[in-house]
Amino acid sequence: MGAVLGPAAERTIRLLDYDPELGATLRRERQAEARRSALATLVQVARGPCDADALTGGHSAAYGVLLLDGLLNRTVALDGVVSAQLLGRGDLVRVAVDKGESLVSATVRWTVLEPLTLALLDERFLMTVRRWPEIVAALFGRLAAQEERRELYRALLQLPRVEDRIHALLWLLAERWGRVSSHGMVLRLRLTHELVGQLVGAKRPTVSLAFKALEERGAVHRRPDGGLLLAQPWTAPPSGDDESADGDGRSTARQSTNSNSDSSAVTSNTR
């Protein structure tokens, strides 16, 4: 179980020291005072499975948490089918346990893949930023950006060929966790086929076949450090090309995940 890290893992911080982009729209004469007064509780969490209490250090965080560093995997399990969402620096996450009843019951699990540094968005935080609407507006902007990424991700899942879904997913991940090299885009994540399947809605054997096809046509190369080199940009498949066959000649289109969460599926080489 992911745990809060040591006695110094929880302390009061000046939020703009950790995330200066939140104050980017502040007028110059207001920046210094905002930096001094915009305070939040910082919590650090070790690798491993965790729950909402671990992510908030046991405190209430009515408005969620802001990820300052690290990598978090949120999985939702529904009748044995698991979908995954990777969350990183700059993301706002609601971790409060929802006490309400739902007509469709699902299980949410959290796994810290790289040690987390996060800030609690609680009542205390809200009091410290009440004079700085620019910071609150920046947080709303983060939420809007996350929703735009989710919309793109939902569109990605509608691509009929698993191979295309994976190729598009890798470039989507590279926007946040990649770096440009002379040979292409280096994705600094080590992704297991099981986790990729959870991310694109496909079974692990189908993912393995799709990766093999991408490697054979030179679109993706596995690096010695476990990362990936994306050598060919993703492009929309030709109209009407809606299926791909696996090694046994079966269609790999519209596969769905039916596997358990892999708690150690991704590691990041970033800070």
CORHU-V657329 format. One record per helix or strand of 2 or more residues. SS is the DSSP state (alpha for helix, beta for strand). FROM is the first residue (numbers start at 0). TO is the last residue. If there is no record, write none. Layout:
ss:from:to
SS:FROM:TO
SS:FROM:TO
//
This chain:
ss:from:to
alpha:6:8
beta:9:13
alpha:14:17
alpha:19:22
alpha:27:36
beta:38:44
beta:47:49
alpha:51:54
beta:64:77
beta:80:86
beta:91:92
beta:106:119
alpha:122:127
alpha:132:155
alpha:161:176
beta:177:180
beta:183:186
beta:188:190
alpha:192:199
alpha:203:215
beta:219:221
beta:227:229
beta:265:267
//
